[in-house]
Amino acid sequence: MMDKNVPLAEKLRPQTLDDYMGQAHLVGPGAILRKAIKSGNLPSMILWGPPGVGKTTLAYIISKQLNKEFYTLSAISSGVKDVREVIKKAKYGFSQAILFIDEIHRFSKAQQDSLLGAVEKGIVTLIGATTENPSFEVIAPLLSRCQVYILKHFEEKDLLKLLDKAVEFLEKERGEKIQVKETNAILRISGGDARKLLNAIELVVNAEEHGKDIIITDKRALQVIQENLAIYDKAGEMHYDIISAFIKSIRGSDPNAAVYWLARMIEGGEDPKFIARRLLILASEDIGNANPNALLLAEACFNAVTQIGYPECRIILSQTTIYLAASVKSNASYIAIEQALKEVRNTGNLPVPLPIRNAPTKLMKDTGYGKGYKYAHDFDNNFAEMDFLPDSIKGKKFYDPGNNKRENEIKAYLRQLWGSKYNY
C-alpha cells in the first residue's frame, strides 16, 4: 500500500504514454515525439515548459517504454562529479542509458561541458527539463546536439479530466463520497499546472473531517488554500506569482513594491540572471522610447549580474529595478511590433515596392528594381517622401507614440516629415 505521506501528484503519476495527459502536439497519435519513441530512435532532447506540465513524467515514461536504464540528476544538488559517475556507469551498461537532468538551466557551463562527450558518442541519451528558454541557458554545443520540445500549460478539458481522476482516487482512499460542485477556483489556482491542481484538491479534501460526505465549492477551496498557502507552496510554486508581482509593480511605477518583490526573490535564491533578463525585456516592453536609457541600464545590469553574481549583484538589481519603476512608461514599441506581426499574418508576403528593392545586377535595374528610389541624404533635412510599405497597406500606421515628453517629440518630428499621411 502506498505511503499516505506521498503527495497525490506522485500517486497519480502516469505510467504509460496512453495514460499521459496533455501535450497532444508531442505525444498524441501520430505526433513527432510519439513516433520517435515508438521507433526507438530517440534523440537527446530538452523539454522546455512551465512547471507542472509533465516534463519529469514524460522522461520517466520514455525510459520505461524503451526499457532503458534511467539515471536522474537534479541540477540544484548535482555537480560535475555526479555527471561523470553516471556516465561511467552508463558506459558499461547493456544498452544506451537515459540521463534525465531536472532544471538543466541551473547547470553551470562546466557542468554542461561535462555532458558533451557522452551525448555526442551516444553513451547516454540526455533528457533535460527546463522552465527557462534553452537558447539562453543551455550552451550552444550541447543545444546543437539536442532536439528542443516545447510543453504547454494544460488545457481546461485536461485539467477537468485530471480532477475527476483525483476525486475518484481520493474517494477510494478515504472511503467517502466527494462532490465537486464548483471548479472555477481550483482551475484558476492551478493556472494550467497539473501538480498545482492535484496539490489543491488534496489539500481541500484533507481539510475536511472524516466520516461525512465532502462538498467542494469555490468559496471553500479558496478558504482552505489561503489558510494553508505555505503548505500549498511547498514545491516553490509561487515562483511565477512573485516574478509576476515584481514585473507588475515596476510597470505600475511603484519602486517600493518592486524592491520588496526583488528582495523576496533574492532571499528565495532566485537566479539573478533570470531577474536581470526580465528587467531587460521590461525596459523595452513597458518603457521603450519614452526613456531609451532604460534599455541601456537594463543591458548593463544583465552584463554586470552575469559577471558578479550574489551577493554584490543584489545592489545592481536594486538600482535598475528602482530606475525602471520610477521611469516614464510606454508600451508603444511593443504594440507596434504586435500589430505589424498581425498584419503580416493576415496579408502574407506582400511584394516589396520596386523603388526600394535591391538591384545588384544590370538585369534587375533594367526590370525596374531600384528605379525611383530617393537617397534621403541627398535632400534637405535628410528626408525624401516615398512609399516604403507595400501598395496594398500604404499609409498604415503601426507605431503610435505614447503620450510622454520623449515620444511627443518623436510624434512632432514624424508629423513634420509625413504631414497627414500617418495621422501623427
C-alpha positions in Angstrom: 0.0 0.0 0.0 1.3 3.5 -0.9 2.5 5.7 2.0 -0.1 8.3 2.9 2.6 10.9 3.1 3.3 10.5 -0.6 1.7 13.5 -2.5 -1.3 12.9 -4.6 0.6 14.1 -7.7 3.1 11.3 -7.2 0.4 8.7 -6.6 -1.3 9.6 -9.8 1.8 9.9 -11.9 1.1 8.2 -15.3 3.0 5.1 -16.1 2.4 4.9 -19.9 2.0 7.2 -22.8 -1.7 6.2 -23.1 -2.3 7.4 -19.5 -0.3 10.7 -20.1 -2.5 13.8 -20.3 -1.9 16.8 -22.4 0.9 17.7 -24.9 -1.0 16.1 -27.7 1.1 18.1 -30.2 4.1 16.0 -29.0 2.8 12.6 -27.9 -0.7 12.4 -29.3 -1.5 9.9 -32.1 1.0 10.5 -35.0 2.8 13.3 -33.1 6.5 13.8 -33.6 7.8 12.6 -30.2 5.5 9.7 -30.0 6.8 8.5 -33.4 10.4 8.8 -32.2 9.6 6.8 -29.0 7.9 4.1 -31.0 10.7 3.8 -33.4 13.2 3.6 -30.6 15.3 6.2 -32.4 15.2 8.8 -29.7 17.3 12.0 -29.9 18.8 13.7 -26.9 16.3 16.4 -26.0 15.4 19.5 -23.9 11.8 19.5 -22.6 11.0 23.2 -22.2 7.9 24.3 -20.5 6.3 25.8 -17.3 6.1 23.9 -14.0 3.6 21.0 -13.6 3.1 20.2 -17.3 4.7 16.7 -17.2 8.3 17.1 -18.1 9.6 14.6 -15.5 6.8 12.2 -16.0 7.4 12.2 -19.8 11.1 11.4 -19.3 10.2 8.5 -16.9 7.6 7.1 -19.3 10.1 7.3 -22.2 12.6 5.2 -20.2 10.0 2.6 -19.3 8.6 2.4 -22.9 12.1 1.9 -24.3 13.2 -0.4 -21.4 16.3 1.7 -20.9 18.4 2.3 -17.8 17.2 5.6 -16.3 19.5 7.9 -14.3 18.2 11.1 -12.9 20.1 14.1 -11.6 18.9 17.4 -10.2 20.9 20.5 -11.3 20.3 22.0 -7.9 22.2 19.3 -6.0 24.4 17.6 -8.5 27.9 18.6 -9.8 30.4 17.5 -12.4 31.5 14.6 -10.3 27.9 13.2 -10.2 27.6 13.6 -14.0 30.9 11.7 -14.5 29.8 8.9 -12.2 26.6 8.4 -14.1 28.4 8.4 -17.5 30.9 5.8 -16.1 28.0 3.5 -15.1 26.2 4.1 -18.5 29.4 3.1 -20.4 29.3 -0.4 -19.0 25.5 -0.9 -19.3 23.8 -3.3 -21.7 22.1 -0.5 -23.7 22.2 3.2 -24.1 21.0 4.8 -20.9 18.8 7.8 -20.5 20.1 10.6 -18.3 17.4 12.9 -17.0 18.5 16.3 -15.6 15.9 18.3 -13.9 16.3 22.1 -14.1 19.2 21.8 -16.5 19.2 25.6 -16.8 20.8 25.7 -13.4 23.8 23.7 -14.5 27.0 25.8 -15.0 28.9 25.9 -18.2 31.5 23.4 -16.8 28.7 21.0 -15.8 27.1 21.2 -19.2 30.5 20.8 -20.9 30.9 17.5 -18.9 27.9 16.1 -20.7 29.1 16.8 -24.3 31.3 13.8 -25.0 28.8 11.3 -23.6 25.9 12.8 -25.6 28.0 13.1 -28.8 29.2 9.4 -28.6 25.7 8.1 -27.7 26.8 6.8 -24.3 23.7 8.4 -22.9 20.5 9.9 -24.3 20.1 13.2 -22.5 16.7 14.5 -21.5 17.0 17.9 -19.9 14.0 19.7 -18.3 13.8 23.4 -18.0 11.4 26.2 -17.3 13.8 28.7 -18.9 14.4 29.4 -22.6 17.2 26.9 -23.5 18.6 29.4 -26.0 19.8 31.5 -23.1 20.5 28.8 -20.5 22.0 25.8 -22.4 25.4 26.1 -24.0 25.4 26.2 -27.8 27.4 22.9 -28.3 25.0 21.0 -26.1 21.9 22.6 -27.5 23.0 21.8 -31.1 23.1 18.1 -30.1 19.6 18.2 -28.7 16.1 18.5 -30.1 14.0 21.1 -28.2 10.4 20.1 -27.4 8.1 22.8 -26.0 5.5 21.7 -23.5 2.4 23.8 -22.9 0.1 24.6 -20.0 -2.7 22.1 -19.6 -6.0 23.0 -21.3 -9.2 23.1 -19.2 -10.5 19.8 -20.6 -7.3 18.0 -19.5 -7.4 19.6 -16.0 -11.1 18.6 -15.6 -10.3 15.1 -16.6 -7.4 15.0 -14.1 -9.6 16.5 -11.4 -12.2 13.7 -12.0 -9.4 11.1 -11.7 -8.1 12.7 -8.5 -11.5 12.8 -6.9 -12.1 9.1 -7.8 -8.8 8.1 -6.2 -9.4 10.2 -3.1 -12.9 8.7 -2.7 -11.4 5.2 -2.7 -8.6 6.2 -0.3 -10.9 7.9 2.2 -14.0 5.7 1.7 -16.1 8.8 1.4 -18.2 10.5 -1.3 -16.6 13.7 -2.7 -18.8 16.1 -4.7 -17.1 18.9 -6.6 -19.9 21.4 -7.0 -17.8 24.2 -8.4 -14.4 24.0 -10.2 -13.6 27.7 -11.1 -11.4 28.3 -8.0 -9.4 25.2 -8.3 -8.8 25.7 -12.0 -7.8 29.3 -11.5 -5.5 28.4 -8.7 -3.8 25.7 -10.8 -3.0 28.1 -13.7 -2.7 25.2 -16.1 -0.3 23.4 -13.8 -1.3 19.8 -13.1 0.8 19.5 -9.9 -0.8 22.6 -8.5 -4.3 21.3 -9.3 -3.6 18.0 -7.6 -2.0 19.7 -4.6 -5.0 22.0 -4.3 -7.7 19.3 -4.4 -5.7 17.1 -2.0 -5.3 20.0 0.4 -9.1 20.9 0.3 -10.2 17.3 0.8 -7.8 16.7 3.6 -9.1 19.8 5.4 -12.5 18.1 5.8 -13.4 15.8 8.7 -13.5 12.1 8.2 -16.9 10.3 8.4 -19.1 12.5 6.2 -19.5 13.3 2.5 -17.4 16.2 1.2 -18.8 19.0 -0.9 -16.3 21.3 -2.5 -17.3 24.8 -3.6 -15.2 27.7 -4.9 -15.6 29.5 -1.6 -14.4 26.5 0.4 -11.5 25.9 -2.0 -10.2 29.5 -1.7 -10.6 29.5 2.1 -8.6 26.3 2.5 -5.8 27.3 0.1 -5.4 30.8 1.5 -5.2 29.4 5.1 -2.5 26.8 4.0 -0.6 28.9 1.5 2.8 27.9 3.0 1.9 24.2 2.7 0.4 24.6 -0.7 3.6 26.2 -1.9 5.9 23.5 -0.5 7.3 22.9 -4.0 8.2 26.5 -4.6 5.2 27.1 -6.9 4.9 30.8 -6.1 8.0 31.4 -8.3 5.9 32.7 -11.2 3.5 34.6 -8.9 6.3 36.5 -7.4 8.0 37.4 -10.7 4.6 38.5 -11.9 4.2 40.7 -8.9 7.7 42.1 -9.4 7.1 43.0 -13.1 3.6 44.5 -12.5 5.0 46.6 -9.6 7.6 48.1 -12.0 5.1 48.6 -14.7 2.8 50.3 -12.2 5.7 52.7 -11.2 5.9 51.6 -7.6 9.6 51.3 -6.7 8.8 50.3 -3.1 6.7 47.3 -4.0 9.2 46.4 -6.8 12.1 46.3 -4.4 10.1 44.2 -1.9 9.4 41.5 -4.5 13.0 41.7 -5.6 14.0 41.0 -2.0 11.7 38.1 -1.9 13.3 36.6 -5.0 16.8 37.2 -3.7 16.0 35.7 -0.3 14.5 32.7 -2.0 17.6 32.0 -4.0 16.3 33.0 -7.4 18.8 33.0 -10.3 20.0 36.7 -10.6 20.2 36.2 -14.4 16.6 35.3 -14.5 15.7 38.5 -12.8 18.0 40.6 -14.9 16.6 39.1 -18.1 13.1 40.1 -17.1 14.3 43.6 -16.4 15.8 43.7 -19.9 12.5 42.7 -21.5 10.5 45.1 -19.4 12.8 48.0 -20.4 11.6 47.7 -24.0 8.1 46.4 -23.5 6.9 48.9 -20.8 9.2 51.9 -21.2 10.6 51.8 -24.7 11.2 55.1 -26.4 9.7 57.1 -23.6 13.1 56.6 -22.0 15.7 54.8 -24.2 18.2 54.9 -21.4 16.1 52.3 -19.6 17.2 49.6 -22.1 20.9 50.7 -21.8 20.8 50.4 -18.0 19.0 47.1 -18.1 21.6 45.7 -20.5 24.4 47.0 -18.3 22.6 45.3 -15.3 22.4 42.0 -17.1 26.1 42.0 -18.1 27.2 43.1 -14.6 25.0 40.5 -12.8 26.4 37.8 -15.2 30.0 38.7 -14.2 29.5 39.4 -10.5 26.7 37.1 -9.1 25.4 37.2 -5.5 25.7 38.8 -3.0 27.0 42.0 -4.6 24.8 41.9 -7.7 21.7 42.5 -5.4 22.7 46.2 -5.4 22.8 46.4 -9.2 19.5 44.7 -9.4 18.0 47.1 -6.9 19.4 50.2 -8.7 18.0 49.0 -12.0 14.6 48.0 -10.5 14.2 51.4 -8.9 15.2 53.2 -12.1 12.8 51.3 -14.3 9.9 51.6 -11.7 10.5 55.4 -11.5 10.7 55.9 -15.2 8.0 57.2 -17.5 6.2 54.3 -19.2 5.2 53.5 -22.8 4.3 50.2 -24.5 4.1 51.8 -28.0 7.1 49.8 -29.3 5.5 46.5 -28.1 2.1 47.3 -29.6 3.8 48.4 -32.9 5.5 45.0 -33.5 2.4 43.1 -32.4 0.3 45.0 -34.9 2.9 44.6 -37.6 3.1 40.8 -37.0 -0.7 40.6 -37.1 -0.7 42.4 -40.5 2.0 40.0 -41.9 -0.1 37.0 -40.8 -3.2 38.5 -42.3 -1.8 39.7 -45.6 1.1 37.2 -46.2 4.2 38.0 -48.2 3.3 41.3 -49.9 5.7 42.3 -52.7 8.5 44.9 -51.9 7.9 48.1 -53.8 10.2 48.3 -56.9 11.9 51.5 -55.9 13.3 50.1 -52.6 14.3 46.6 -53.9 17.9 45.7 -54.1 19.4 45.9 -57.6 22.8 44.3 -57.7 22.7 43.3 -61.4 22.0 45.1 -64.7 19.0 42.8 -65.4 17.4 43.8 -62.2 18.0 47.5 -62.9 16.5 47.1 -66.4 13.4 45.5 -65.0 12.8 48.4 -62.6 14.4 47.3 -59.4 15.5 50.4 -57.5 14.0 52.8 -60.1 12.7 56.0 -58.5 14.5 55.4 -55.2 15.4 58.7 -53.4 18.5 58.7 -51.3 17.4 60.5 -48.2 20.8 62.2 -47.6 20.6 64.0 -51.0 17.6 66.0 -49.8 17.0 68.8 -47.3 16.7 67.6 -43.7 17.9 64.2 -44.9 14.4 63.3 -45.8 12.6 62.5 -49.1 8.9 61.4 -49.1 8.4 57.9 -50.6 6.2 54.9 -50.1 8.1 52.2 -48.2 5.2 49.9 -47.5 3.6 47.5 -50.0 0.9 49.2 -52.1 -2.0 47.4 -50.5 -1.2 48.6 -47.0 0.2 52.0 -48.0 -0.2 54.6 -45.2 -0.9 52.1 -42.5 0.3 53.1 -39.1 1.8 50.6 -36.7 3.8 52.8 -34.3 1.7 55.3 -32.4 4.0 57.2 -29.9 2.9 57.3 -26.3 1.8 60.4 -24.5 5.1 61.3 -22.8 7.7 64.0 -23.3 10.2 61.9 -25.3 7.6 60.3 -27.6 5.7 63.6 -28.0 8.9 64.9 -29.5 9.1 61.9 -31.8 5.4 62.4 -32.8 6.0 66.1 -33.6 9.1 65.2 -35.8 7.2 62.4 -37.7 4.2 64.8 -38.2 6.6 67.4 -39.6 8.1 64.8 -42.0 5.0 63.0 -43.1 2.2 65.5 -42.7 -1.2 63.8 -42.5 0.0 60.5 -44.2 0.2 58.5 -41.0 -2.0 60.8 -38.9 0.7 61.7 -36.4 
